[in-house]
């Protein structure tokens, strides 16, 4: 599989995460829980796969959960600003 495929997939996943925050807000859910969920997933991935494998982002088609947490936290600030 091409490395560019992974880059495009991760970019699409990041965009989907931000859209998900907006939809959570519109639907009345607490979007502050989204980063916490991905933080728990990152912890679980580290336990299940080992730290080296969990950090091997070049072979993953989804962004690392730790990176998603950062993105979602920025997205929350953006949504709060209006």
C-alpha positions in Angstrom: 0.0 0.0 0.0 1.3 3.5 -0.8 2.5 5.8 2.0 0.4 8.6 0.5 -2.7 6.4 1.1 -2.0 6.5 4.8 -1.5 10.3 4.8 -4.8 10.9 3.0 -6.6 8.5 5.3 -5.3 10.2 8.4 -6.2 13.6 7.0 -9.8 12.4 6.3 -10.0 10.9 9.8 -8.9 14.2 11.3 -11.5 16.0 9.4 -14.2 13.5 10.4 -13.2 13.9 14.1 -13.8 17.7 13.8 -17.1 17.2 12.1 -18.0 14.7 14.8 -17.4 17.4 17.4 -19.8 19.7 15.7 -22.4 17.0 15.3 -22.1 16.1 19.0 -22.7 19.7 19.9 -25.7 20.0 17.7 -27.1 16.8 19.0 -26.7 17.9 22.6 -24.0 15.6 23.6 -21.0 16.7 25.7 -18.3 17.1 23.1 -15.7 17.5 25.9 -15.8 13.7 26.3 -14.4 13.1 22.8 -10.7 13.8 23.7 -11.1 11.8 26.9 -12.3 8.8 24.9 -9.3 8.9 22.5 -7.0 9.3 25.5 -8.4 6.1 26.9 -8.0 4.5 23.5 -4.3 5.5 23.3 -3.7 4.0 26.8 -5.4 0.8 25.7 -3.4 0.6 22.4 -0.2 1.0 24.3 -1.1 -1.8 26.6 -2.3 -4.1 23.9 0.3 -3.5 21.1 3.3 -2.3 23.1 4.6 1.2 23.0 6.8 0.7 19.9 4.0 -0.7 17.8 1.5 1.9 19.1 3.9 4.7 18.1 4.5 3.3 14.5 2.2 5.9 12.9 3.8 5.3 9.4 2.0 2.0 9.1 -1.4 3.1 10.5 -4.2 4.4 8.3 -5.8 6.3 11.2 -4.1 9.0 13.2 -2.7 8.0 16.6 -5.2 8.5 19.4 -2.7 10.8 21.1 -2.7 13.0 18.0 -6.5 12.9 17.8 -6.7 14.1 21.4 -4.6 17.1 20.6 -6.7 17.8 17.5 -10.0 17.5 19.4 -8.8 19.8 22.2 -8.0 22.5 19.6 -11.4 21.8 17.9 -13.1 22.3 21.2 -11.4 25.7 21.7 -12.4 26.7 18.1 -16.1 25.6 18.7 -16.2 27.5 22.0 -15.0 30.7 20.3 -18.0 30.6 18.0 
